Amino acid sequence: MIRYLICVWVIFFSTISTQAQQKDTIPIIHISANMGTYLSFEDSITLQDCLLAKPVEILDETTQEIVQTTFLVIKSISANTLAIYASFNDPKYYPLTNMLVETTTGRYIFKIEFVEGDHDFYYEIDRESAINYQVNPVPISPVLPASTGLVKQEVGKNQTYLEEQCEKVIREEVSFEANGLKKQKMTFALFGIFSDGDYNYFKFYVENHSNIPFKIREVFFTISSKGNGTQNEINQEILCKQFVEMNTGEFLQEQTSVEVGKKRPIIFVCATPKFTLSTKQRLKIRLMEEDGNRDMELKVESNYLLKALGI
C-alpha cells in the first residue's frame, strides 16, 4: 500500500459575520468513497471554495516522486446544485476541512467528513441556515462556480469556437480502431481523438441494447498513475460537450440528461485543454448513468492519445 505525506491545512476566514459567531455548530456534510454527495440550495451559487478541491503535492514513497493531485472533485450540475466526489477510496487520506459556498442571497460554511462504505448523500440547504442572509437581495445574474479541475482554461478562444470544433469532429471520419467495451447491454466506445493544437477532442459512441432507457448523468475524465496500491488521480477539465442522435443527426441539449434509447445510438464529443500522458499514466473516461448503476469506464493508454488527428 502506498503511503502519502499529506499537508494539513488550517483555514482562516478574514471576515466572519456576527451571526456565524453565535452559531453553536457548523453543519456537517458527509462524503463517501465511491458515490457522489449533492448539495442543493434555494438560490443560484456564485462561489464555492474548499482546499481539498485544489491541487496539492504529495510524495509517492514507492517511486519517490512528488505527484500533484486533488482529494475532492466539486462540480456544478445546475445553477443551484453542487456534486462532490472523493478521489481516493480510503477516508484516512483526508484531513479535517471545511467548505464555503456563497449564493445570491447568503453565505454558508460546512464541515466535510468522510465515511466508509457506499453512500449517496443528498442535502437540501435552506436559506435560514446561511451564516449571513440577505432578506431582500439585489437581483444579479447567476454565475456558476469555476471548475476545480487542475488544468486551467486559457482565455482566448470562446465557447462558440469550441462548440463549432466539436460539431466539426462529429462529422469527421475516423480511421483508427475504436477503444470500447460492452456490458449490461450497453456499448460505450471511443471512436477517435482529434486536436487543433490548443484543445483535444474525444469522439464517443453509446448504444443501448436493452428496453430500459439510459440517461447520461455525467462524463468524467481522470488521469491516473499506473502501478500497484492506491493510484494518484487528477481530474481533467471538460470545456465543452456536444451530443447528436446518430439516426436523425439531431443535436441534443445536455441540460435535459441526454437519453439513449434502444436502437437510438448517440455520438458525442468532449473538448478538453490539450494534454499528453507519460508512459506511467493512463486516461480513464467514466460514463455515469442518471438514477442507475450502469456506469461504464474506458481506459486510454498514452500511445493511443498520440494518434490524435488534426482538425
N, C-alpha and C positions, 0 to 999 in steps of 0.2 A: 504494500500500500504506500503510495506516495504521500509524504508528509509535507505540509506547507507552512512557511513562516508568513503569518498574516499580520499586517499592520492593524493596530487597534486605534480607532479614531474617537476623539471626544468632540462633540458638535456643540458649537456655541451659536446662539442667535443674538445678534446685536440689539434687536428690539423685540420685546415681548409685551403684549398688551396686559393691562391690569386684570382684565377678565381672565386671561390664561393663568396668571399667577394665583388666582383664587381657586382654580380647579384642583380637586384633590388628586385625581388620577388622569393619565393620558390614555386614550383608547388604544387597545392592543389589536393589531392586525396579524393574523396567523398566515404563514406561508409554509407549504409542504413541498417535498422534493419533486414530485412528478406531475402535479396538477397546478392549474392556474388559480390565482386569487383575484377577485374582481371587486372594485370599489366604484359604486355608482352614487353620484352627487345630484343634488336637485338643480344645480346650475352649471353652466359651462366652465370647464377648467381652463385657467390661464397660466398656471405654473405648477410644476411638481419637482421636488428635489429630494434625493436620497443618496448618501455617499456610496452605498453598496452597489448602486447602479452606474457608478463612474469607474473609469479604468484604474486598476491598481496593479502593482508589480508584486509577484510572489516568486519564491525560489523553489524550483523543481529539484529536489535533492537527489533524484536519480540521475538527471542529466547535468545538474549544477548550472542550469541556465535560468536566467531571470525571464519570466513569462508574464505578459500583460493579459489581464482578464477582467471580467466583471462578475459579480456574485448574483446580481439581480438583473432581469430584463423587465423594464417598465414600458408598456406600450399604451397609446391611446387608441381604443377601439370605437369610440364615438366622442362627441363633444363633451360629454359629462361622465364618461366611464373609463377607468384605467384597468388594465390587466397586468398582474405581476407574476413573473415566473422565476424560480430558483435555478441557477446554472449548475449547481452541484447537488449530488444525491445524499449528502450527509450533513445534517444540521450543525455538526461540530465545527464546520469551517466558517460559520457565520458569527461574527461578533455582534453584541447588542447594538442596535442602531435605532434611529427614528426617521420619520419621513414627513416632509412638509408639502401640503397641497393648498393652492390658492384657487378660488373660483371667482366669478364676477361679483359675488356677494360676501365672501368670507375667507378666512384662513384657518386651516386645520393642521394639527400635528398628531401623529400616530407613532406608537412603538411597533417595531417589527419583531415578531417572534417566529422561530422555525420549529415545526413539529414533525415527527416521524410518521411515515405511512402516507398513503394516497388520499388527499382531502381536496375537495373542490370548494373553496370558501367564497361566499358572496356577501358583501356588506352594502347595505343601503345607508348612506350618510345623510342625515337631515341637517338643515341649516342651523338649528339650535345648538348643534354640537361643535360649531366653529369657535375658535378661541377669540375671534372678534368678528362681528357680524354687522353688515350694513342693512338697516331696515329698508331704506329707500336708496338702493344703489343707482349710480349714474349709468344709464344704458351704454354699453360698449359692444363692439363686435367681438364674438367669441374667438379666442386664439387657442389652438391646440398646443399642448406641451411639445417641446422639441424631442426628437427621438433620442434614446440613450445609447444607441449603437456606438461602438468605438470609432468607426470610420465616419468622419465628418464630411458632409456635403459641401463642396466648394461652390460658392455663389458665382454664377457666370453664364449658366445655361438654365433656362427656366423650365417649369413643369411642362409647358406646351411642347418644348423641344423633346423632352423625354417621352411624352405620350406619342409624338409623331414617330420617334425612333422605334418605340415598342410596336406601333402599328406596322412599320416597315418590316420589322423582324417577323411578325406574324405571317406576312405574305412571302417571306423569303423561303426558298427551297434549302433543305439541309442535305448534306452528302455523307455524314459520318454516322456510325452505328449508335442507336439510341441506348441510353442508360436507363433501365426501367425495372419495375417489379410488378407482380400481380399477386394479390392476396385478398381474402374476404370479398371476392367477386368485384374487385376494383383493380384498374390498371393505372399506374402513375409512371410516367416516363419523361426523361429529359431528352428532347429531340435535337437540341442544338445550343451552342453558345456563340454569341456574337460580341464584337467590341468595336467602338468608334474611337478608341484611344483614351477617352475620359471615363467611359462607363462600360460595364459588362451587361449583356442582355441574355437571359436564360429563357429558352422556349420549351414549354411543357405541354404534355398531352395527358388528359384524365378521361377515363371511360368507366362507366358504371354498368356492370353486367347483372345487377340484381334489380328487383322491383322496388327496392327502398331507395328513395332519392338521397343523394349525398350532397349536403350543403357545406361549402368551403368556409370554414371559420377564419383561418389564417394560414399564412405560409411563413416559415421561419428559416433563415439561413444562419448556420453556425459553423465557424472554423474551429476544428478540433485537432489537438495534437495526438499523434499516434503513440502507442506504447501501452504497457501494462499498467494496471492500477487506475486511479482516478484521472480522468482526462481534463486538460485545460481547454476551456471553450470560450470563444469570443463571438458575440452576436454581430452579424453583418447587416448593415442597414439596407433596407429595400426602399428605393426612392419612388418607384412608380410600378403599377401593375395594370395590365390590360387583359381582359377576358373576352373570348369570342366563342360563340357556339359554332362548332365545326360544320354542322349540317346546313345552317342558314347563313353563316357569315356575320351574324348579328353581334355587335359589341354589347356586353353585359355590364351593368353597374355594380361595382364591387360592394357598395354600401348595402345592397339587398341580400347579402350572403349568397353568392352565386351557387346555383343548384345544378348538379349533374344528374340528369335522369337517365333511365335505361334507353339505349340507342340514341342518346344525345351527348356525344363526347364534346369536351371543351378543350380548346387550345388557349393557353395564357402565357404571357411574357412578364418577367420581373426584371427591373433595371436596378443595378447597384453601382456604387462607385467602383472604379477599376481596382482590382486586387489580384494578386497571384498567390500561389501556395508553395511552400517548401516541400521537399520530398518527405518530411516528417509530419506533414499536415494533410488533412482532407476536409472537404466541404460537405456538411450534412444539410440536406434540404428536407424539411418536415412539412407535410401537408396535413392539416388538422381538420377534423370534421366537427361541425356545429351540432350540439346535442347528440353526440355519439362518440364511439371509441374506435372508429375505423381509420385511425391516423396511420400515415404511411411515410417512410423516410428513405430517401435516396442518399447514397454516399458517392461523392465525386473525388477522384484522385487528382493529384497535381498535373499529371501528364494529359488528362482529359481536358482540363481547363486550358492548357496550352494550345489546344486545337481550335480555339475561338476563331470564327470567321470575321473578316472585316465587313463593315457596312458603311 
